[in-house]
């Protein structure tokens, strides 16, 4: 009886110790997972100050909607102000690829795609192309209508401004056809062409971009820092991968 009691007590002690270790391990994983400021957009703030457009204009789902948003804002409109006015859920995809008319100069300034449903916007916070927003309206999994606006915008834009800015008058079509083939007229100055998905080996994670935003100094690199921060400060920014 005494021997059986001792074994029973010993087993109970071992069970308690194992349970305690398991709880401790789970607790540590939970704390380490939630303590990083990079796990959410909290702690990323932008100093960009600008007027906000009427609420019904701050969720552009097409190139025409984007032109309407820009035209509603006091001029000049900076690229940072345009980005700050985007008030809709966005899918974030970033790449360090330099093969583009809007090339990334490196991981510190990745080309960033902001995607909502069938509408794509892309920006790059440094290097050639950093003053432009490129647009794509997805027609199907292969084609999108392309457009581009350069900032700052000093006066009201024509409704076809995003299309006319990429026309290649010497050869016809657009300058996008260099990288995007199968170009097809959509009427007027609008053209659709093949979409090119980012190379998966050149993708830059949202976490890495957040580190860049946290580490950069607005005093010496304001344009890049504030573009990263105005994007990353958005509460409805998700990293869901290239959807097309």
ZIRAVEN-V211272 format. One record per helix or strand. SS is the DSSP state (2 for helix, 1 for strand). FROM is the first residue (numbers start at 1). LEN is the number of residues. If there is no record, write none. Layout:
# ZIRAVEN-V211272
((SS;FROM;LEN) (SS;FROM;LEN))
This chain:
# ZIRAVEN-V211272
((2;2;34) (2;37;3) (2;55;3) (2;63;10) (1;77;1) (2;79;6) (1;90;6) (1;106;1) (1;109;1) (1;111;6) (1;119;6) (1;132;7) (1;143;8) (1;153;1) (2;161;4) (1;167;1) (1;174;1) (2;175;4) (1;184;2) (1;191;4) (2;200;3) (1;203;2) (2;206;10) (2;218;15) (1;237;2))
